[in-house]
């Protein structure tokens, strides 16, 4: 079974964990590492012969358009991650529409390809912001991957659908992968969970989703997660620093193992295209 391989293209200073320490007005003056790291990710994918979906911030695309051209040239899908990594609940519906329209148009102009997928910053479509699905559909997106159906201190929609479903205005929502164990729903879609937990957990969970649930799994991560030399934010809360910096040096090796152990492809071909 093919599973979906996804990358959320943002730099280390744009993550929600550091929002209280790093102002958006400071972004331009900080050392940028997203171009180098994203190119490294594409090198790894090329070596493994896999295609992926890159949910890209408009802020990044505007500064590094060559990244988008390489994505398309190598057969990857470009998706939208919004312009500035703002959570959906921090915007009004009109502001969200403006952000969505601006980012989609920019990405399509730079990539020379249609942008059909959207992933909200910090998986911030939840029970309070389901109106966002209607806006996405009206602005021309065909699918979203913006809901993590777990409980979490930053994001999550506990009790939400685990697998692909038709959301507002008929747009397809592809929730981040979870696995059930002893009646509990547990995360296994990637990001910090993939980096911090033993690889054996992810491998077991994806096998269970593929074989017991008979559903594709999804892996997501960020380019900064393969960069152990990135600048440190020493003033951030301890929990944020532990989440962000732990096991960065092990991440690329774990990704390579996952690429060998499972079949991977772009979001649109796994969840929307022919089998």
C-alpha atoms as one frame of an Amber mdcrd trajectory, in Angstrom:
protein
   0.000   0.000   0.000   1.228   3.489  -0.844   1.467   5.972   2.010   1.670
   9.755   1.809   4.972  11.558   2.330   4.668  15.234   3.254   6.964  18.099
   4.257   5.857  21.349   5.904   8.286  23.890   4.446   9.042  26.486   7.099
  12.205  27.702   8.811  13.237  26.935  12.393  12.189  30.388  13.660   8.632
  30.137  12.293   7.396  27.313  14.514   4.561  27.800  16.976   6.789  26.722
  19.886   8.894  29.882  19.539   6.091  32.323  18.723   6.490  33.947  22.141
  10.219  34.504  21.708  10.643  35.391  18.026   8.625  38.184  16.475   7.600
  37.984  12.836   9.232  41.387  12.388  12.588  39.730  13.187  12.311  36.892
  10.648  14.051  38.684   7.791  17.110  39.439   9.897  17.656  35.931  11.266
  19.928  33.329   9.614  17.800  31.479   7.070  18.336  27.725   6.746  15.166
  26.599   4.984  16.640  26.646   1.472  19.594  24.467   2.421  17.484  22.078
   4.490  14.702  21.692   1.922  17.218  20.974  -0.815  18.748  18.342   1.466
  15.325  16.747   1.946  14.835  16.624  -1.820  18.274  15.032  -2.193  17.228
  12.265   0.221  13.967  11.733  -1.646  15.788  11.612  -4.986  18.186   8.970
  -3.690  15.225   6.859  -2.556  13.224   7.483  -5.741  10.151   8.783  -3.905
   7.781  11.680  -4.550   6.220  13.836  -1.853   3.969  16.803  -1.189   5.650
  19.989   0.058   3.214  22.236   1.951   5.103  25.499   1.536   4.781  28.841
   3.306   4.227  31.754   0.950   6.846  33.692   2.955   9.429  31.032   2.083
   8.364  30.664  -1.551   8.590  34.417  -2.130  12.236  34.385  -1.033  13.328
  31.041  -2.474  11.362  30.434  -5.683  14.012  27.994  -6.971  12.826  25.535
  -4.331   9.392  25.378  -5.925  10.825  24.992  -9.395  12.926  22.072  -8.205
   9.929  20.450  -6.493   7.905  20.509  -9.689  10.840  19.510 -11.918  11.448
  16.424  -9.775   7.803  15.355  -9.748   6.741  16.493  -6.284   3.458  18.192
  -5.443   3.399  21.775  -4.135   0.750  22.520  -1.505  -0.076  25.618   0.517
   0.887  26.105   4.166  -0.500  29.635   4.314   1.613  32.744   3.981   3.077
  33.455   7.450   2.285  30.358   9.534  -0.676  31.969  11.254  -3.077  29.638
  13.019  -6.567  29.623  11.501  -8.193  30.680  14.772  -6.063  33.839  14.852
  -7.739  35.075  11.662 -11.259  36.112  10.795 -12.872  34.262   7.883 -12.142
  37.255   5.634  -8.501  37.370   6.722  -8.193  33.637   6.190  -9.658  33.973
   2.716  -7.200  36.735   1.845  -4.274  34.685   3.170  -5.420  31.573   1.322
  -5.966  33.365  -1.968  -2.669  35.241  -1.794  -0.628  32.135  -0.998  -2.263
  29.899  -3.598  -1.768  32.487  -6.329   1.857  33.086  -5.381   2.736  29.393
  -5.236   1.065  28.679  -8.570   2.838  31.585 -10.255   6.247  30.531  -8.942
   5.809  26.777  -9.393   3.989  26.881 -12.713   1.639  24.178 -11.428  -1.784
  23.990  -9.807  -1.905  24.059  -6.006  -4.763  21.864  -4.805  -3.769  20.954
  -1.243  -3.666  23.017   1.940  -2.275  22.366   5.411  -3.103  24.806   8.185
  -0.332  26.062  10.441  -0.109  23.815  13.523  -3.044  21.722  12.264  -5.300
  24.548  13.410  -8.544  23.524  11.751 -10.555  22.108  14.625 -14.111  22.117
  15.972 -13.983  25.932  16.304 -12.712  26.651  12.795 -14.510  24.167  10.534
 -15.724  27.150   8.505 -12.227  27.164   6.979 -13.117  24.166   4.821 -15.777
  26.207   3.011 -13.305  29.021   2.371 -10.677  26.611   1.046 -13.166  25.039
  -1.343 -14.381  28.426  -2.556 -10.771  29.492  -3.195 -10.101  26.459  -5.388
  -8.496  23.921  -3.077  -9.667  20.337  -3.496  -8.228  18.886  -0.292  -6.948
  19.839   3.132  -4.713  18.014   5.596  -5.241  20.278   8.567  -6.821  18.213
  11.354  -4.952  16.085  13.889  -7.660  14.016  15.619  -5.906  13.809  19.015
  -5.693  15.844  22.212  -2.645  18.145  22.339  -1.783  21.379  24.121  -1.210
  23.286  20.842  -3.534  21.591  18.342  -5.931  18.707  17.957  -9.549  17.699
  17.447 -10.183  14.722  19.724 -12.990  12.569  18.431 -12.602  13.819  14.855
 -12.603  11.463  11.909  -9.469   9.323  11.687  -9.488   8.835   7.936 -10.251
  10.755   4.740 -13.733  12.282   4.518 -15.730  14.935   2.666 -15.751  18.143
   4.709 -17.360  21.564   4.120 -18.414  22.349   0.543 -17.270  18.885  -0.503
 -13.543  19.503   0.051 -11.648  16.364   1.067 -10.045  16.423   4.506  -7.162
  14.011   5.121  -6.511  13.912   8.887  -3.037  13.192  10.217  -2.569   9.479
  10.854  -3.434   7.961  14.236  -3.486   4.383  15.500  -5.778   2.777  18.064
  -4.372   0.710  20.907  -6.462  -0.681  23.804  -9.274   1.650  22.839  -7.083
   4.746  22.828  -6.223   6.889  19.818  -2.491   7.579  19.586  -0.469   9.826
  17.221   1.785   8.287  14.591   1.757  10.793  11.744   5.236  12.179  12.136
   6.704  15.450  13.315   7.967  15.454  16.885   6.398  12.084  17.641   8.385
  10.455  14.841  11.583  12.197  15.868  11.340  11.643  19.630   9.901   8.114
  19.825  11.739   4.948  18.731  11.401   4.203  15.021   9.920   0.803  15.909
   6.797   2.586  17.191   6.132   4.344  13.888   6.869   1.220  11.862   4.480
  -0.874  13.972   1.762   1.800  13.881   1.929   2.290  10.105   1.795  -1.461
   9.523  -1.277  -1.635  11.728  -2.991   1.208   9.863  -2.135  -0.375   6.493
  -3.082  -3.942   7.349  -5.745  -3.727  10.071  -7.482  -0.479   9.086  -6.658
  -1.005   5.392  -5.887   2.695   5.057  -2.854   4.643   3.831  -0.732   6.302
   6.489   0.832   9.741   6.309   4.259  10.972   7.429   4.956  14.667   7.895
   8.064  16.477   9.046   9.844  19.826   8.633  13.138  20.649   6.920  14.546
  22.090  10.180  14.185  18.644  11.783  17.201  17.323   9.857  19.365  20.301
  10.903  21.098  19.729  14.262  23.295  22.810  13.725  20.451  25.342  13.622
  20.639  28.360  15.982  19.318  27.754  19.511  16.585  29.798  21.191  17.897
  29.714  24.754  15.143  31.933  26.123  12.315  29.627  25.052  10.436  27.547
  27.653  12.095  24.249  28.549   9.257  22.184  27.104   9.512  24.005  23.770
  13.276  23.508  23.639  12.995  19.801  24.472  10.360  19.286  21.781  12.223
  21.230  19.142  15.856  20.207  19.631  15.744  16.606  20.856  17.127  13.966
  18.480  17.619  16.283  15.509  20.808  14.411  14.643  18.886  11.124  14.372
  16.064  12.398  12.172  17.579  11.984   8.699  18.532   8.388   9.429  15.000
   7.603  10.625  13.518   9.150   7.496  15.809   7.024   5.342  14.658   3.886
   7.194  11.021   4.803   6.643  11.628   5.354   2.943  13.120   1.854   2.675
  10.462   0.090   4.748   7.292   1.507   3.141   5.946   2.684  -0.208   5.480
   6.464  -0.422   3.936   8.962  -2.822   2.377  12.425  -3.066  -0.790  13.302
  -1.152  -2.873  13.842  -4.269  -1.969  10.452  -5.754  -2.434   8.538  -2.503
  -5.724  10.034  -1.371  -7.317  11.558  -4.469  -5.853   9.753  -7.470  -6.363
   6.275  -8.910  -5.170   3.346  -6.811
